[in-house]
Amino acid sequence: MKLLVDNCMSYRLAEGLAGIFQSQHEIVHIKAKFGTGSLPDAAWIEQLGKEGGWSVLSGDIRIAKKVPSRELFLRSKLVGFFPLTAVLDLPVHRQAARILTLWATMESVTNTVASGCFEVGIKSTLLKQIA
């Protein structure tokens, strides 16, 4: 699985996940992939779509809920995982624990669907589909 972690999530989270899964998955923070400058969502979404095979872990649920960005995201054949505010409010080590708890499910979804947006909740072992 190729997973991009966006600016709304910690760089340390991306680096930790990359370290854990270094020989199995490509996990990168958006700043490491596209640089530290300001990059509009549409630009990185389109680029990942062109490369193909990417999933996204994003704290910006507006991408999944607002019509123009959601349509672009789905059209770009991306699979997105969007932690709810309760997850985002956790310290980074607890966010990592939450992601690791759901990792097998996230991997399965990524391998099963062509595109989609899913909520990462605070307690459930399931992912709720947004789009």
N, C-alpha and C positions, 0 to 999 in steps of 0.2 A: 504494500500500500504506500502511496505517496500522499503525505499529509502536510498541508501548509497551515501554520498557526498564524493568525492575523495579529495586527497591532493591538487589538482589544484584549489580547491574552499575553501573558508574560513570556518574554524571551527565555527566561530560565525554565519555564514549563516546556517549551519547545526543545531546548537543549537537553533537559532531563529525559524526555521521551525519546529523543534521538539517541541518547546514550544507552538507554535500556534496549531499544530495538535496532541498534546500529547495523546488524548483519541481516535483518529481516525486512526493514521498512526504511523509506526515505522520509524523514521528518525534518522540516525546516521552518524557521520563523520568516515571516514576510520580509523583514529587514535584511536578513541574510540572503534572501533570494533576489530581492528587487532594490536593495539599498535603503538608506535612511531618509531619503527625501519623501516629500508628500506625494503619494500615488493614489489617484482616484480609484474607487472600488471597481469601476467599469474596466479600467486598464488591466489590473491584475486578474480579474475574472476572465476577461477575454484571452489574456496570455496563457493562463492555466488551461483554458478550454482548447486552445490551439495545440498545446503540448499533449493534452489528453491524459487520462488516468489519475487525475488529482482529486483528493478530498480536502475539505477545509474545516478547521476548528476555529470558530469565530465567536467572539463575544458581542458582535453587532447583529442582533436578531432582526434589525431593520432590513438587512440584506434578504432575509427569508420571507419577510412579511410585506414589504413595499413592492408594489406591482412592477415598476420598471427594473429594479435590481433583481427581484426574484425571477422574472422572465429571462433576463440575461444569464443569471446563474444557472437556471435549468437548461436553457438553450446551449450553454457552454458545456453541458454534460458533467457537471460537478456534483459531488455529494457533500452536503454541508452538515456539520454538527454544531449546534448553537446552545451552549450552556445557559440555563435560566439565571436570572439575577442572583438567586440564592446560592448558586454554584460560584458565580463570579465574585460574590462577596466573601468567599472562603479564602483563607491563606493559600498561597500557591502550592504548598505541599498537600493540602487537602483537596485542591482542585486536581492535582496530579493523581491522587488516590481515587477520586471519582472517575476520572478518565480511564485509569487502569482497570477499575472495576467493570467498566463498560467496553473495554478494548475489544474483546472477542465479538461482541455484538456489533460494534462499529465496523470491524473488519468484515464481518458477515454481510452487513448492509452494503458496504462499499463493493463487495464482490457480487452482489445480487442485483442491485438497481443501477440503471443507467444514469440517473440523476435524481436528486431529491434533497429536501431540507428536513432536519430532525432536531427536536429539542433534547437536550441533555438535562434531565431533572436531578433533583437533589437526593431522591431516595430510590426511585424505581430502577429495576434492572432492565427495563425496556426503554426504547427510544420512541418518542411520540412524533409522528410525521406532521410537519408543518405544511409542506408543499410537495 
